[in-house]
Amino acid sequence: MSSQTSAVVLAQEGQFRHSARYRVVHSAAEVAKYTGLLFFSVFFILPWVWMVSTSLKNPQELVVWPPIWIPNPIRWDNYVQAFAQAEFSVYVLNTLKIAIPSVIAAVLSNSLVAYGFARVRWPGRDAVHRLSQAGLD
């Protein structure tokens, strides 16, 4: 068996080995990718952490400088008071009255459009499909 044939056999079996340089570059790219993702994820997670932290504080801790990230004591009763003072059941019902029909309508209409793009051949179909996909960005 020649070296080219053995490489093809190894590649088909999933045992093909890349060069050391490729592995180093690929590993460095992976480390850079995940470092960047970790860095930018902080900007998305930090406001949520601040929101939860603030929701568990007593009113005096809200305006303290420097800010307190972990409240002491943690006040779970803030949630009880919020649900007791506001009519959350009405808010949830109103949200469901809007959200459920909207989701059903979107699923139905998008299914029909997707079927039209996937199965029906018509002039300009690809151009319209590209245009609709560009609108998603």
HELIX and SHEET records of a PDB file:
HELIX    1   1 SER A    3  GLN A   12  1                                  10    
HELIX    2   2 ALA A   20  SER A   55  1                                  36    
HELIX    3   3 PRO A   59  VAL A   63  5                                   5    
HELIX    4   4 ASP A   77  GLN A   85  1                                   9    
HELIX    5   5 PHE A   88  ARG A  119  1                                  32    
HELIX    6   6 ARG A  125  ALA A  134  1                                  10    
END                                                                             
